[in-house]
Amino acid sequence: MIFTLLLIVAILGIGIFIFMQQAVFGKDPSGNRLARIEKSPNYKNGTFQNLSPTEVMPKDASFFEMLKDFINKPKTVEPEKELPSVQTDLINLSSEKPSIVWFGHSSYLIKSKNINILVDPVFSGTASPVSFFGKSFKGSDVYSVEDLPNIDILVLSHDHYDHLDYPTITKLIPKVKKFYTALGVGAHLEHWGVKPENIVELDWWENHQISAEIQITSTPARHFSGRGFTRGKTLWSSFVLNIHGYNIFIGGDSGYDYHFKKIGEKFGPFDLALLENGQYGKNWPLIHTTPEETATIAKELNTKVLMPVHWAKFALAYHPWNEPINRLTQALKGSNIQLTTPMIGEPVILGSHYPQKVWWNF
């Protein structure tokens, strides 16, 4: 009996090991990349650390309660109807001023003059390493890699599946001139076929002068990383993008903390902040923001316009799919911050066009 149990455990262990060797799981940093990581002030005891002590889940979180919540999650986590969208010709998009086209969740294109910047692209239809989990909402996949222009700058905030999508990246490689990402994430990219010289990794507060009119700076976030069983081998970041005289904040994923106020004081005011607003939950209160916290962050960043992302594509939490945008709208009432709420594919043009149609109430 004991021998049989040991044999079953061994077979399961071997099976999991073989499964985890798939390319989709990426690769941990090593060699020169790891040597640089070990010099980072944000890397301690073998993992990257947040500025403040941060637990992914509270110590009193119950696995069985979470399992029950997952099994009993309401149908409203997904929309009843297909999401509306706008079909924009991305290749011929006019862009004297920075134009932002959102693809749902945290994926969007920023086009300014003749420069194309793509952020956290996920076009595979799923936010996980397997096709049957984390499927995208109907209507949210109206764009594909084939619709995109050639990309000058691809920004990756961290290595979670809903931000770093293996099938999308491998399709994009021939289209992308340069990848900009958080420290260590380049190990995944190189493993998938990106040339090392086309990867720029940044630690918090490091900046890179891309051209005379374009600069990108990595700034802190309060989150975590990992594509397998281990966490914290790569960094997670937000970014400040200065392009053609405009100041844009790329939020990535982050819980609330004092770093937002510091970023606002150091780099603000911002013409536009793209901030996470969705996929929050009681069991992970420190690594994602509530809509009310998102409104506070927008004020601390000193942004003129707030564009909420990280919603309307995947159900990664148990709140109604459109609850984040309704709560955020309420939280910003009386504020001098302009909220823009484009449909998927609908261009936002800095200084001239900020869509505000309420399209999500169904």
Secondary structure, DSSP 8 states (H G I E B T S, - for coil): -HHHHHHHHHHHHHHHHHHTTSGGG-----HHHHHHHHT-TTEETTEE--SS---SS-TT--HHHHHHHHHT--GGGS-SS---B----STT---SS-EEEE-STT-EEEEETTEEEEES---SSBSSSSTTSSB--TTS----GGGS--EEEEEE---STTTS-HHHHHHHGGGEEEEEEETTTHHHHHHTT--GGGEEEE-TT-EEEEETTEEEEEE--S----SSS---SS---EEEEEETTEEEEE--S----THHHHHHHHH--BSEEEEE-S---TT-TTTS--HHHHHHHHHHHTBSEEEEES-SS---SSS-TTHHHHHHHHHTTT-SSEE----BT--EETTTB---------
